[in-house]
Structure formats: C-alpha cells, structure tokens
C-alpha cells in the first residue's frame, strides 16, 4: 500500500528557508499529481502547491508565489517543497497529498504532516 511520509519541518526565523520532502513507500508515485496542503490552528486547510506527474504544470497559492517551489523526482519517489523567505503566517502543519484531481481537490492519499514554525 502506497504511503507518504513528510520530513524537513522545523523552526526557522522570518526570512529563512526550509525544504520539505515527501517520500513514498510501498509503491510508486507513478502519474499521480502531487500537492502540498497546510493547516494552522483555527484555519481551514489550504492548498499550497500542486504539481502534475511530468512536472509540466505547477500551481501555487497566491500567498506563496515567488517564495515556494514544488518539485518532484519520480525516480526517487519523492516530492519537495522549497520554502524561501518564510513568514510568520506560513506557520502550519504541512501535508503531502497524492492523487489530487485539480486545484483544491485533494486525492485520497495523505501523509501525517510535518510542523513548520516561523518565529523570531
């Protein structure tokens, strides 16, 4: 059974950078579109970035455009989220999602999440 495991979260100061990884095990990502969602306390879950299987199309939430970059290495069965110039409002639990059928339409495959905290 395909499973997703996120890593790379942590605490960073505003303006700093982190790279999240989402590794698949028990199978391959194949042609699954992949996405990163995030959720912070008291807020709805929101889609941060999405990438198609061949990496030909990438979409971002307006709040992270120009700061975050999603990528994937299908040979390594891994999806990445490079986060630069982090802001306090980026603080959230970040979840990897597989099988998204469109923008803000998550698939059924979820990781457990990794915490990102941005504070001075």
C-alpha positions as CSV (number, residue, x, y, z in Angstrom):
1,X,0.0,0.0,0.0
2,X,1.4,3.4,-1.0
3,X,2.2,5.6,1.9
4,X,3.6,9.1,2.1
5,X,6.0,10.4,4.8
6,X,6.8,14.0,5.2
7,X,10.1,15.4,6.6
8,X,12.1,18.6,6.8
9,X,9.8,20.7,9.0
10,X,11.2,22.7,11.9
11,X,11.5,26.1,13.4
12,X,13.0,29.0,11.5
13,X,13.2,32.8,11.7
14,X,11.3,35.0,9.4
15,X,13.1,35.3,6.1
16,X,14.6,31.8,6.5
17,X,14.2,28.7,4.3
18,X,13.2,25.1,4.7
19,X,12.8,22.3,2.3
20,X,10.1,19.7,2.9
21,X,10.3,16.3,1.4
22,X,7.5,13.8,0.9
23,X,8.8,10.2,0.3
24,X,6.6,7.5,-1.0
25,X,6.9,3.9,0.1
26,X,5.1,0.7,-0.7
27,X,4.7,1.7,-4.3
28,X,5.5,4.4,-6.8
29,X,4.0,7.8,-7.3
30,X,3.6,6.9,-10.9
31,X,1.5,9.5,-12.7
32,X,-0.2,10.8,-9.5
33,X,-0.5,14.6,-9.3
34,X,1.0,15.6,-6.0
35,X,0.3,18.5,-3.8
36,X,1.2,20.2,-0.5
37,X,-1.5,21.4,1.8
38,X,-1.2,23.2,5.1
39,X,-3.3,23.9,8.1
40,X,-2.8,26.1,11.1
41,X,-4.9,26.2,14.3
42,X,-8.3,27.8,13.7
43,X,-7.9,28.0,10.0
44,X,-9.2,25.8,7.2
45,X,-6.8,23.6,5.3
46,X,-5.4,25.3,2.2
47,X,-3.7,24.1,-0.9
48,X,-0.2,25.5,-1.1
49,X,1.2,24.0,-4.3
50,X,0.4,21.3,-6.8
51,X,2.5,19.5,-9.5
52,X,1.5,17.2,-12.3
53,X,3.3,13.9,-12.7
54,X,5.6,15.0,-15.5
55,X,6.3,18.3,-13.7
56,X,4.9,20.2,-16.7
57,X,2.4,22.2,-14.6
58,X,2.9,23.7,-11.3
59,X,0.3,25.8,-9.4
60,X,0.7,27.9,-6.3
61,X,-1.5,29.6,-3.7
62,X,-1.2,33.4,-4.2
63,X,0.4,33.8,-0.8
64,X,3.4,31.7,-1.6
65,X,4.0,32.6,-5.3
66,X,7.6,33.6,-5.8
67,X,8.7,32.2,-2.4
68,X,7.8,28.4,-2.6
69,X,8.8,25.9,-5.3
70,X,7.3,22.5,-5.7
71,X,9.2,19.8,-7.5
72,X,9.4,16.0,-7.8
73,X,11.9,13.3,-8.5
74,X,9.9,10.4,-9.8
75,X,13.0,8.2,-9.8
76,X,13.3,8.8,-6.1
77,X,9.6,8.7,-5.5
78,X,9.8,12.0,-3.7
79,X,8.1,15.4,-3.9
80,X,9.7,18.5,-2.5
81,X,8.6,21.9,-1.3
82,X,11.3,24.5,-1.2
83,X,10.2,27.4,1.0
84,X,12.1,30.6,1.0
85,X,11.6,34.0,2.6
86,X,9.3,32.4,5.2
87,X,6.8,34.5,7.0
88,X,5.1,34.0,10.4
89,X,1.8,33.3,8.6
90,X,3.5,30.3,6.9
91,X,3.4,28.6,10.3
92,X,1.3,25.4,9.9
93,X,1.3,21.7,9.7
94,X,2.2,20.8,6.1
95,X,0.7,17.7,4.5
96,X,1.7,15.9,1.4
97,X,-1.2,14.7,-0.8
98,X,-1.3,12.3,-3.7
99,X,-3.9,11.9,-6.4
100,X,-5.2,15.5,-6.5
101,X,-7.8,15.8,-9.3
102,X,-7.5,19.6,-9.6
103,X,-6.8,22.7,-7.7
104,X,-8.1,22.4,-4.1
105,X,-9.4,18.9,-4.9
106,X,-7.2,16.6,-2.8
107,X,-6.7,13.0,-3.5
108,X,-7.2,10.2,-1.0
109,X,-3.5,9.7,-0.2
110,X,-2.2,11.7,2.8
111,X,0.9,11.9,4.8
112,X,0.8,12.6,8.6
113,X,2.2,16.0,8.2
114,X,5.3,18.0,9.4
115,X,5.2,21.1,11.5
116,X,6.7,24.3,10.2
117,X,7.1,27.2,12.7
118,X,8.2,30.6,11.7
119,X,9.1,32.9,14.6
120,X,11.7,35.4,15.7
